[in-house]
Amino acid sequence: MLFGGAARAQLVTGVAVVVNDSIITLGEIESSVAPYAQNAYTKYRNEPKTYEQALRELHDNAVEQMVQRKLILHEFLSGGYLTNLLESYVDDRIRDYIQRNDYGDRAVLLRSLRAKDQTYESFRREQREDFIVELMKSQNSSNPRKILISPLKVEQYYQTHQDEFKMEDQVKLRMIVLPKSSDSATFSAKKMGEEILVKIDSGVPFAEMAAVNSSGAESAKGGDRGWVDRTFGFTPELAKIVFELKPGEHSGVIELPEACYLMTVDDVKPAHIKPLTEVRGDIERTLRNDENGRLQKLWILRLKRKAFISTF
């Protein structure tokens, strides 16, 4: 939606939310939502109701994140956390930012900011606030590594999330791909595939023939595609054949409209559920992160309970 001068000024400066002694403007919310709104429009342009719902969710999420940021900054300033070292930490953060983003030096950063109509002062303020928010979050939650998860919780999670640990049928696959030429008079992919098949049947290693004849980057690895399942991108014809092969077996020449294929299976992993011993570490990390997230939410809730928040 496009706005005229007066309406635009109202959008930019209009107060949307008051959090203690800070405000969040309509313009700030719009700027936060805009990049995601375009993606939502592209995705749901033919579904007006879904698009409107997506916009509402984007708006609500943006407001929530901004409110949390204001609450954390207020807690920092009013809670006696301010120290003389803060500005030194911000200087270090900006130096790291310059190095990390290949700006080279401060002058290059300044030119980049000017190109975006941003002042160095506003950039420094953002970096300062980002540092404060990260610091406060780290001090008001438990380090996930220090959160203890009992073996019983791990086992309960494993039993109730079996779908997460399902492994479909997999094969360790090698392929020879022979694209069809538009000049069939001088080249026949099928004929070449049959000649390759004769050599393989006579004892020439499949990998050797793939390295010499196959198309694609995998030819350098003897046609090795690694472990793949049915989501690999097979056509139905190729999938049916490859998952019927036993370890060490190879297919015949498979002719499809775009190319001819030869496939061999080095090994097979039948569908199964990963054992607990294999996924215990992943489950513990998930549970620790979940607990850390829960503690963060409780902290934010405490900040909200003692804050003044008004939405317009």
KESELO-707389 format. One record per residue (C-alpha): residue in three letters; x, y, z; residue number from 1. Coordinates in Angstrom, 3 decimals, padded with zeros to 6 digits. Layout:
<recs>
<rec residu="ALA" east="X" north="Y" up="Z" num="NUM"/>
...
</recs>
This chain:
<recs>
<rec residu="MET" east="000.000" north="000.000" up="000.000" num="1"/>
<rec residu="LEU" east="001.325" north="003.499" up="-000.912" num="2"/>
<rec residu="PHE" east="000.800" north="006.481" up="001.359" num="3"/>
<rec residu="GLY" east="000.741" north="010.232" up="000.664" num="4"/>
<rec residu="GLY" east="002.958" north="012.711" up="002.520" num="5"/>
<rec residu="ALA" east="000.781" north="013.354" up="005.565" num="6"/>
<rec residu="ALA" east="-000.335" north="009.732" up="005.864" num="7"/>
<rec residu="ARG" east="003.221" north="008.562" up="005.457" num="8"/>
<rec residu="ALA" east="004.446" north="010.894" up="008.202" num="9"/>
<rec residu="GLN" east="001.700" north="009.594" up="010.493" num="10"/>
<rec residu="LEU" east="002.704" north="006.012" up="009.698" num="11"/>
<rec residu="VAL" east="006.364" north="006.662" up="010.474" num="12"/>
<rec residu="THR" east="005.888" north="008.677" up="013.659" num="13"/>
<rec residu="GLY" east="002.600" north="007.263" up="014.961" num="14"/>
<rec residu="VAL" east="002.925" north="005.519" up="018.295" num="15"/>
<rec residu="ALA" east="001.917" north="001.859" up="018.239" num="16"/>
<rec residu="VAL" east="003.137" north="000.632" up="021.638" num="17"/>
<rec residu="VAL" east="004.466" north="002.260" up="024.804" num="18"/>
<rec residu="VAL" east="006.822" north="000.133" up="026.898" num="19"/>
<rec residu="ASN" east="007.700" north="001.850" up="030.180" num="20"/>
<rec residu="ASP" east="009.342" north="005.103" up="029.009" num="21"/>
<rec residu="SER" east="009.994" north="003.956" up="025.415" num="22"/>
<rec residu="ILE" east="007.817" north="003.883" up="022.328" num="23"/>
<rec residu="ILE" east="007.502" north="001.652" up="019.282" num="24"/>
<rec residu="THR" east="006.269" north="003.471" up="016.199" num="25"/>
<rec residu="LEU" east="004.122" north="002.234" up="013.359" num="26"/>
<rec residu="GLY" east="007.020" north="002.944" up="011.014" num="27"/>
<rec residu="GLU" east="009.381" north="000.719" up="012.999" num="28"/>
<rec residu="ILE" east="006.901" north="-002.118" up="012.834" num="29"/>
<rec residu="GLU" east="006.367" north="-001.624" up="009.110" num="30"/>
<rec residu="SER" east="010.125" north="-001.634" up="008.445" num="31"/>
<rec residu="SER" east="010.522" north="-004.845" up="010.409" num="32"/>
<rec residu="VAL" east="007.647" north="-006.600" up="008.654" num="33"/>
<rec residu="ALA" east="008.237" north="-005.345" up="005.096" num="34"/>
<rec residu="PRO" east="010.846" north="-007.899" up="003.896" num="35"/>
<rec residu="TYR" east="008.763" north="-010.819" up="005.147" num="36"/>
<rec residu="ALA" east="005.501" north="-009.315" up="003.904" num="37"/>
<rec residu="GLN" east="006.804" north="-009.394" up="000.347" num="38"/>
<rec residu="ASN" east="007.627" north="-013.086" up="000.702" num="39"/>
<rec residu="ALA" east="004.166" north="-013.732" up="002.127" num="40"/>
<rec residu="TYR" east="002.551" north="-011.903" up="-000.782" num="41"/>
<rec residu="THR" east="004.546" north="-013.951" up="-003.301" num="42"/>
<rec residu="LYS" east="003.496" north="-017.158" up="-001.572" num="43"/>
<rec residu="TYR" east="-000.174" north="-016.354" up="-000.904" num="44"/>
<rec residu="ARG" east="-001.089" north="-013.814" up="-003.585" num="45"/>
<rec residu="ASN" east="-003.951" north="-016.027" up="-004.761" num="46"/>
<rec residu="GLU" east="-005.177" north="-016.742" up="-001.220" num="47"/>
<rec residu="PRO" east="-006.293" north="-013.369" up="000.237" num="48"/>
<rec residu="LYS" east="-007.450" north="-014.737" up="003.597" num="49"/>
<rec residu="THR" east="-004.265" north="-016.742" up="004.119" num="50"/>
<rec residu="TYR" east="-002.211" north="-013.705" up="003.122" num="51"/>
<rec residu="GLU" east="-004.037" north="-011.483" up="005.631" num="52"/>
<rec residu="GLN" east="-003.498" north="-014.087" up="008.345" num="53"/>
<rec residu="ALA" east="000.201" north="-014.289" up="007.496" num="54"/>
<rec residu="LEU" east="000.484" north="-010.484" up="007.710" num="55"/>
<rec residu="ARG" east="-001.198" north="-010.470" up="011.121" num="56"/>
<rec residu="GLU" east="001.193" north="-013.119" up="012.388" num="57"/>
<rec residu="LEU" east="004.198" north="-011.208" up="011.025" num="58"/>
<rec residu="HIS" east="002.932" north="-008.004" up="012.656" num="59"/>
<rec residu="ASP" east="002.254" north="-009.675" up="016.014" num="60"/>
<rec residu="ASN" east="005.648" north="-011.382" up="016.008" num="61"/>
<rec residu="ALA" east="007.442" north="-008.122" up="015.154" num="62"/>
<rec residu="VAL" east="005.656" north="-006.273" up="017.942" num="63"/>
<rec residu="GLU" east="006.423" north="-009.033" up="020.447" num="64"/>
<rec residu="GLN" east="010.120" north="-009.013" up="019.569" num="65"/>
<rec residu="MET" east="010.287" north="-005.223" up="019.824" num="66"/>
<rec residu="VAL" east="008.468" north="-005.212" up="023.171" num="67"/>
<rec residu="GLN" east="010.856" north="-007.815" up="024.544" num="68"/>
<rec residu="ARG" east="013.813" north="-005.748" up="023.357" num="69"/>
<rec residu="LYS" east="012.463" north="-002.622" up="025.090" num="70"/>
<rec residu="LEU" east="011.820" north="-004.581" up="028.300" num="71"/>
<rec residu="ILE" east="015.349" north="-005.965" up="028.354" num="72"/>
<rec residu="LEU" east="016.943" north="-002.573" up="027.679" num="73"/>
<rec residu="HIS" east="014.832" north="-001.004" up="030.435" num="74"/>
<rec residu="GLU" east="015.832" north="-003.742" up="032.867" num="75"/>
<rec residu="PHE" east="019.487" north="-003.126" up="032.059" num="76"/>
<rec residu="LEU" east="019.283" north="000.634" up="032.582" num="77"/>
<rec residu="SER" east="017.119" north="000.523" up="035.703" num="78"/>
<rec residu="GLY" east="018.758" north="-002.488" up="037.305" num="79"/>
<rec residu="GLY" east="022.187" north="-001.013" up="037.969" num="80"/>
<rec residu="TYR" east="023.931" north="-002.994" up="035.220" num="81"/>
<rec residu="LEU" east="025.424" north="000.053" up="033.493" num="82"/>
<rec residu="THR" east="029.225" north="000.163" up="033.775" num="83"/>
<rec residu="ASN" east="032.020" north="002.283" up="032.350" num="84"/>
<rec residu="LEU" east="033.203" north="-000.751" up="030.403" num="85"/>
<rec residu="LEU" east="030.081" north="-000.826" up="028.232" num="86"/>
<rec residu="GLU" east="031.334" north="001.603" up="025.592" num="87"/>
<rec residu="SER" east="034.629" north="-000.281" up="025.366" num="88"/>
<rec residu="TYR" east="032.723" north="-003.499" up="024.710" num="89"/>
<rec residu="VAL" east="030.680" north="-001.733" up="022.029" num="90"/>
<rec residu="ASP" east="033.888" north="-000.495" up="020.375" num="91"/>
<rec residu="ASP" east="035.183" north="-004.072" up="020.299" num="92"/>
<rec residu="ARG" east="031.893" north="-005.269" up="018.867" num="93"/>
<rec residu="ILE" east="032.032" north="-002.737" up="016.045" num="94"/>
<rec residu="ARG" east="035.642" north="-003.652" up="015.233" num="95"/>
<rec residu="ASP" east="034.578" north="-007.307" up="015.031" num="96"/>
<rec residu="TYR" east="031.621" north="-006.303" up="012.847" num="97"/>
<rec residu="ILE" east="033.933" north="-004.462" up="010.430" num="98"/>
<rec residu="GLN" east="036.254" north="-007.468" up="010.155" num="99"/>
<rec residu="ARG" east="033.452" north="-010.004" up="009.905" num="100"/>
<rec residu="ASN" east="031.728" north="-008.152" up="007.067" num="101"/>
<rec residu="ASP" east="034.927" north="-007.381" up="005.115" num="102"/>
<rec residu="TYR" east="034.540" north="-003.614" up="005.364" num="103"/>
<rec residu="GLY" east="038.279" north="-003.268" up="005.898" num="104"/>
<rec residu="ASP" east="038.123" north="-000.142" up="008.030" num="105"/>
<rec residu="ARG" east="035.733" north="002.358" up="009.581" num="106"/>
<rec residu="ALA" east="035.744" north="004.605" up="006.523" num="107"/>
<rec residu="VAL" east="034.363" north="001.824" up="004.326" num="108"/>
<rec residu="LEU" east="031.689" north="001.105" up="006.929" num="109"/>
<rec residu="LEU" east="030.698" north="004.785" up="006.949" num="110"/>
<rec residu="ARG" east="030.294" north="004.802" up="003.176" num="111"/>
<rec residu="SER" east="028.151" north="001.685" up="003.393" num="112"/>
<rec residu="LEU" east="025.951" north="003.277" up="006.069" num="113"/>
<rec residu="ARG" east="025.524" north="006.453" up="004.032" num="114"/>
<rec residu="ALA" east="024.398" north="004.368" up="001.061" num="115"/>
<rec residu="LYS" east="021.618" north="003.015" up="003.300" num="116"/>
<rec residu="ASP" east="020.735" north="006.479" up="004.679" num="117"/>
<rec residu="GLN" east="021.884" north="005.425" up="008.133" num="118"/>
<rec residu="THR" east="024.057" north="007.507" up="010.430" num="119"/>
<rec residu="TYR" east="026.994" north="006.104" up="012.331" num="120"/>
<rec residu="GLU" east="025.323" north="007.228" up="015.553" num="121"/>
<rec residu="SER" east="022.202" north="005.132" up="014.878" num="122"/>
<rec residu="PHE" east="024.374" north="002.180" up="013.834" num="123"/>
<rec residu="ARG" east="026.395" north="002.433" up="017.055" num="124"/>
<rec residu="ARG" east="023.175" north="002.662" up="019.064" num="125"/>
<rec residu="GLU" east="021.902" north="-000.539" up="017.423" num="126"/>
<rec residu="GLN" east="025.176" north="-002.320" up="018.160" num="127"/>
<rec residu="ARG" east="025.082" north="-001.083" up="021.756" num="128"/>
<rec residu="GLU" east="021.527" north="-002.281" up="022.245" num="129"/>
<rec residu="ASP" east="022.267" north="-005.623" up="020.578" num="130"/>
<rec residu="PHE" east="025.173" north="-006.135" up="022.982" num="131"/>
<rec residu="ILE" east="023.010" north="-005.270" up="025.996" num="132"/>
<rec residu="VAL" east="020.196" north="-007.623" up="024.900" num="133"/>
<rec residu="GLU" east="022.615" north="-010.512" up="024.312" num="134"/>
<rec residu="LEU" east="024.326" north="-009.859" up="027.656" num="135"/>
<rec residu="MET" east="021.071" north="-009.729" up="029.577" num="136"/>
<rec residu="LYS" east="019.745" north="-012.878" up="027.925" num="137"/>
<rec residu="SER" east="022.911" north="-014.763" up="028.770" num="138"/>
<rec residu="GLN" east="022.783" north="-013.592" up="032.387" num="139"/>
<rec residu="ASN" east="019.117" north="-014.413" up="032.861" num="140"/>
<rec residu="SER" east="019.054" north="-017.936" up="031.506" num="141"/>
<rec residu="SER" east="021.002" north="-021.075" up="032.099" num="142"/>
<rec residu="ASN" east="023.790" north="-022.123" up="029.790" num="143"/>
<rec residu="PRO" east="022.277" north="-025.100" up="027.924" num="144"/>
<rec residu="ARG" east="025.474" north="-027.044" up="028.550" num="145"/>
<rec residu="LYS" east="024.967" north="-026.674" up="032.296" num="146"/>
<rec residu="ILE" east="021.346" north="-027.823" up="032.308" num="147"/>
<rec residu="LEU" east="021.172" north="-031.401" up="033.534" num="148"/>
<rec residu="ILE" east="018.846" north="-033.746" up="031.675" num="149"/>
<rec residu="SER" east="017.974" north="-037.021" up="033.354" num="150"/>
<rec residu="PRO" east="018.275" north="-040.334" up="031.476" num="151"/>
<rec residu="LEU" east="014.548" north="-040.872" up="032.136" num="152"/>
<rec residu="LYS" east="013.642" north="-037.659" up="030.253" num="153"/>
<rec residu="VAL" east="015.823" north="-038.723" up="027.354" num="154"/>
<rec residu="GLU" east="014.145" north="-042.129" up="027.180" num="155"/>
<rec residu="GLN" east="010.657" north="-040.603" up="027.426" num="156"/>
<rec residu="TYR" east="011.452" north="-038.204" up="024.585" num="157"/>
<rec residu="TYR" east="012.802" north="-041.070" up="022.493" num="158"/>
<rec residu="GLN" east="009.672" north="-043.158" up="023.024" num="159"/>
<rec residu="THR" east="007.257" north="-040.318" up="022.219" num="160"/>
<rec residu="HIS" east="009.144" north="-038.968" up="019.155" num="161"/>
<rec residu="GLN" east="009.839" north="-042.147" up="017.221" num="162"/>
<rec residu="ASP" east="008.985" north="-040.489" up="013.914" num="163"/>
<rec residu="GLU" east="011.979" north="-038.180" up="014.317" num="164"/>
<rec residu="PHE" east="014.329" north="-041.144" up="014.305" num="165"/>
<rec residu="LYS" east="012.876" north="-043.138" up="011.414" num="166"/>
<rec residu="MET" east="015.301" north="-043.952" up="008.632" num="167"/>
<rec residu="GLU" east="013.877" north="-044.950" up="005.275" num="168"/>
<rec residu="ASP" east="015.424" north="-047.591" up="003.024" num="169"/>
<rec residu="GLN" east="018.834" north="-046.386" up="001.864" num="170"/>
<rec residu="VAL" east="021.333" north="-047.606" up="-000.689" num="171"/>
<rec residu="LYS" east="024.957" north="-046.666" up="-001.261" num="172"/>
<rec residu="LEU" east="024.693" north="-045.806" up="-004.899" num="173"/>
<rec residu="ARG" east="026.948" north="-045.368" up="-007.908" num="174"/>
<rec residu="MET" east="025.558" north="-044.150" up="-011.221" num="175"/>
<rec residu="ILE" east="026.730" north="-043.801" up="-014.775" num="176"/>
<rec residu="VAL" east="024.788" north="-041.090" up="-016.619" num="177"/>
<rec residu="LEU" east="024.922" north="-040.907" up="-020.407" num="178"/>
<rec residu="PRO" east="022.966" north="-037.875" up="-021.672" num="179"/>
<rec residu="LYS" east="021.319" north="-038.332" up="-025.015" num="180"/>
<rec residu="SER" east="022.734" north="-036.298" up="-027.872" num="181"/>
<rec residu="SER" east="020.569" north="-034.366" up="-030.302" num="182"/>
<rec residu="ASP" east="022.762" north="-035.836" up="-033.046" num="183"/>
<rec residu="SER" east="021.677" north="-039.459" up="-032.811" num="184"/>
<rec residu="ALA" east="023.438" north="-040.305" up="-036.051" num="185"/>
<rec residu="THR" east="026.865" north="-039.890" up="-034.469" num="186"/>
<rec residu="PHE" east="026.150" north="-040.900" up="-030.867" num="187"/>
<rec residu="SER" east="023.859" north="-043.403" up="-029.205" num="188"/>
<rec residu="ALA" east="023.715" north="-043.246" up="-025.419" num="189"/>
<rec residu="LYS" east="022.037" north="-046.650" up="-025.322" num="190"/>
<rec residu="LYS" east="024.698" north="-048.254" up="-027.502" num="191"/>
<rec residu="MET" east="027.449" north="-046.749" up="-025.390" num="192"/>
<rec residu="GLY" east="025.723" north="-047.943" up="-022.235" num="193"/>
<rec residu="GLU" east="025.548" north="-051.486" up="-023.627" num="194"/>
<rec residu="GLU" east="029.268" north="-051.416" up="-024.416" num="195"/>
<rec residu="ILE" east="029.998" north="-050.213" up="-020.875" num="196"/>
<rec residu="LEU" east="027.771" north="-052.952" up="-019.469" num="197"/>
<rec residu="VAL" east="029.724" north="-055.622" up="-021.359" num="198"/>
<rec residu="LYS" east="032.965" north="-054.357" up="-019.822" num="199"/>
<rec residu="ILE" east="031.480" north="-054.280" up="-016.327" num="200"/>
<rec residu="ASP" east="030.176" north="-057.830" up="-016.740" num="201"/>
<rec residu="SER" east="033.652" north="-058.883" up="-017.852" num="202"/>
<rec residu="GLY" east="035.143" north="-057.641" up="-014.585" num="203"/>
<rec residu="VAL" east="036.018" north="-053.978" up="-015.132" num="204"/>
<rec residu="PRO" east="035.094" north="-052.113" up="-011.915" num="205"/>
<rec residu="PHE" east="031.919" north="-050.050" up="-012.157" num="206"/>
<rec residu="ALA" east="033.704" north="-047.074" up="-010.549" num="207"/>
<rec residu="GLU" east="036.405" north="-047.158" up="-013.214" num="208"/>
<rec residu="MET" east="033.848" north="-047.094" up="-016.031" num="209"/>
<rec residu="ALA" east="031.938" north="-044.280" up="-014.303" num="210"/>
<rec residu="ALA" east="035.095" north="-042.183" up="-013.921" num="211"/>
<rec residu="VAL" east="035.808" north="-042.461" up="-017.637" num="212"/>
<rec residu="ASN" east="032.325" north="-042.302" up="-019.143" num="213"/>
<rec residu="SER" east="029.744" north="-040.765" up="-016.817" num="214"/>
<rec residu="SER" east="028.497" north="-037.211" up="-017.075" num="215"/>
<rec residu="GLY" east="028.490" north="-034.908" up="-014.049" num="216"/>
<rec residu="ALA" east="030.805" north="-033.979" up="-011.186" num="217"/>
<rec residu="GLU" east="030.383" north="-037.374" up="-009.507" num="218"/>
<rec residu="SER" east="032.316" north="-039.047" up="-012.322" num="219"/>
<rec residu="ALA" east="035.550" north="-038.010" up="-010.582" num="220"/>
<rec residu="LYS" east="034.405" north="-040.118" up="-007.615" num="221"/>
<rec residu="GLY" east="033.559" north="-043.144" up="-009.728" num="222"/>
<rec residu="GLY" east="029.896" north="-042.163" up="-009.925" num="223"/>
<rec residu="ASP" east="029.543" north="-042.311" up="-006.141" num="224"/>
<rec residu="ARG" east="026.309" north="-040.657" up="-004.930" num="225"/>
<rec residu="GLY" east="026.730" north="-041.752" up="-001.317" num="226"/>
<rec residu="TRP" east="023.845" north="-042.990" up="000.811" num="227"/>
<rec residu="VAL" east="020.490" north="-042.046" up="-000.726" num="228"/>
<rec residu="ASP" east="016.835" north="-042.781" up="-000.015" num="229"/>
<rec residu="ARG" east="013.741" north="-042.546" up="-002.190" num="230"/>
<rec residu="THR" east="013.706" north="-038.738" up="-001.866" num="231"/>
<rec residu="PHE" east="017.013" north="-038.535" up="-003.750" num="232"/>
<rec residu="GLY" east="015.306" north="-037.305" up="-006.913" num="233"/>
<rec residu="PHE" east="014.869" north="-040.566" up="-008.719" num="234"/>
<rec residu="THR" east="012.305" north="-040.941" up="-011.431" num="235"/>
<rec residu="PRO" east="009.814" north="-043.690" up="-010.534" num="236"/>
<rec residu="GLU" east="011.540" north="-045.982" up="-013.058" num="237"/>
<rec residu="LEU" east="014.972" north="-045.527" up="-011.490" num="238"/>
<rec residu="ALA" east="013.678" north="-045.788" up="-007.913" num="239"/>
<rec residu="LYS" east="011.907" north="-049.074" up="-008.615" num="240"/>
<rec residu="ILE" east="015.043" north="-050.624" up="-010.059" num="241"/>
<rec residu="VAL" east="017.639" north="-049.327" up="-007.616" num="242"/>
<rec residu="PHE" east="015.748" north="-050.398" up="-004.485" num="243"/>
<rec residu="GLU" east="015.414" north="-053.928" up="-005.844" num="244"/>
<rec residu="LEU" east="019.184" north="-054.309" up="-006.251" num="245"/>
<rec residu="LYS" east="021.170" north="-056.233" up="-003.659" num="246"/>
<rec residu="PRO" east="024.652" north="-055.182" up="-002.488" num="247"/>
<rec residu="GLY" east="027.118" north="-055.727" up="-005.327" num="248"/>
<rec residu="GLU" east="024.444" north="-055.941" up="-008.022" num="249"/>
<rec residu="HIS" east="024.140" north="-053.554" up="-010.942" num="250"/>
<rec residu="SER" east="021.325" north="-052.681" up="-013.274" num="251"/>
<rec residu="GLY" east="021.173" north="-053.036" up="-016.998" num="252"/>
<rec residu="VAL" east="021.051" north="-050.022" up="-019.287" num="253"/>
<rec residu="ILE" east="018.021" north="-047.962" up="-018.296" num="254"/>
<rec residu="GLU" east="016.820" north="-045.753" up="-021.125" num="255"/>
<rec residu="LEU" east="014.794" north="-042.665" up="-020.296" num="256"/>
<rec residu="PRO" east="013.924" north="-039.715" up="-022.541" num="257"/>
<rec residu="GLU" east="016.776" north="-037.502" up="-021.306" num="258"/>
<rec residu="ALA" east="019.583" north="-040.044" up="-020.761" num="259"/>
<rec residu="CYS" east="020.617" north="-043.652" up="-020.254" num="260"/>
<rec residu="TYR" east="021.620" north="-044.856" up="-016.818" num="261"/>
<rec residu="LEU" east="023.552" north="-047.702" up="-015.237" num="262"/>
<rec residu="MET" east="023.388" north="-048.100" up="-011.465" num="263"/>
<rec residu="THR" east="025.098" north="-050.273" up="-008.904" num="264"/>
<rec residu="VAL" east="024.466" north="-050.658" up="-005.183" num="265"/>
<rec residu="ASP" east="027.506" north="-051.023" up="-002.929" num="266"/>
<rec residu="ASP" east="025.510" north="-051.498" up="000.278" num="267"/>
<rec residu="VAL" east="021.970" north="-051.394" up="001.670" num="268"/>
<rec residu="LYS" east="020.415" north="-050.047" up="004.876" num="269"/>
<rec residu="PRO" east="016.832" north="-051.273" up="005.391" num="270"/>
<rec residu="ALA" east="014.290" north="-048.902" up="006.935" num="271"/>
<rec residu="HIS" east="014.700" north="-048.728" up="010.699" num="272"/>
<rec residu="ILE" east="014.438" north="-046.509" up="013.752" num="273"/>
<rec residu="LYS" east="017.765" north="-045.208" up="014.996" num="274"/>
<rec residu="PRO" east="018.690" north="-046.795" up="018.336" num="275"/>
<rec residu="LEU" east="018.678" north="-044.630" up="021.444" num="276"/>
<rec residu="THR" east="022.437" north="-044.994" up="021.808" num="277"/>
<rec residu="GLU" east="022.876" north="-043.284" up="018.451" num="278"/>
<rec residu="VAL" east="020.587" north="-040.314" up="019.115" num="279"/>
<rec residu="ARG" east="021.002" north="-039.773" up="022.870" num="280"/>
<rec residu="GLY" east="023.314" north="-036.778" up="022.372" num="281"/>
<rec residu="ASP" east="020.897" north="-035.111" up="019.946" num="282"/>
<rec residu="ILE" east="017.977" north="-035.632" up="022.340" num="283"/>
<rec residu="GLU" east="019.924" north="-034.178" up="025.263" num="284"/>
<rec residu="ARG" east="020.781" north="-031.072" up="023.214" num="285"/>
<rec residu="THR" east="017.143" north="-030.670" up="022.189" num="286"/>
<rec residu="LEU" east="015.910" north="-030.985" up="025.781" num="287"/>
<rec residu="ARG" east="018.555" north="-028.583" up="027.078" num="288"/>
<rec residu="ASN" east="017.644" north="-026.005" up="024.439" num="289"/>
<rec residu="ASP" east="013.944" north="-026.452" up="025.229" num="290"/>
<rec residu="GLU" east="014.593" north="-025.898" up="028.922" num="291"/>
<rec residu="ASN" east="016.707" north="-022.849" up="028.201" num="292"/>
<rec residu="GLY" east="013.897" north="-021.458" up="026.042" num="293"/>
<rec residu="ARG" east="011.395" north="-022.094" up="028.854" num="294"/>
<rec residu="LEU" east="013.564" north="-020.184" up="031.327" num="295"/>
<rec residu="GLN" east="013.904" north="-017.297" up="028.861" num="296"/>
<rec residu="LYS" east="010.112" north="-017.097" up="028.507" num="297"/>
<rec residu="LEU" east="009.658" north="-017.042" up="032.289" num="298"/>
<rec residu="TRP" east="012.158" north="-014.206" up="032.557" num="299"/>
<rec residu="ILE" east="010.371" north="-012.163" up="029.882" num="300"/>
<rec residu="LEU" east="007.045" north="-012.834" up="031.615" num="301"/>
<rec residu="ARG" east="008.472" north="-011.461" up="034.885" num="302"/>
<rec residu="LEU" east="009.662" north="-008.339" up="033.066" num="303"/>
<rec residu="LYS" east="006.205" north="-007.858" up="031.535" num="304"/>
<rec residu="ARG" east="004.464" north="-008.198" up="034.906" num="305"/>
<rec residu="LYS" east="006.372" north="-005.275" up="036.381" num="306"/>
<rec residu="ALA" east="006.321" north="-003.118" up="033.255" num="307"/>
<rec residu="PHE" east="003.919" north="-000.572" up="031.831" num="308"/>
<rec residu="ILE" east="002.844" north="-001.681" up="028.340" num="309"/>
<rec residu="SER" east="000.131" north="000.066" up="026.354" num="310"/>
<rec residu="THR" east="-000.897" north="-000.754" up="022.787" num="311"/>
<rec residu="PHE" east="-002.680" north="001.761" up="020.551" num="312"/>
</recs>
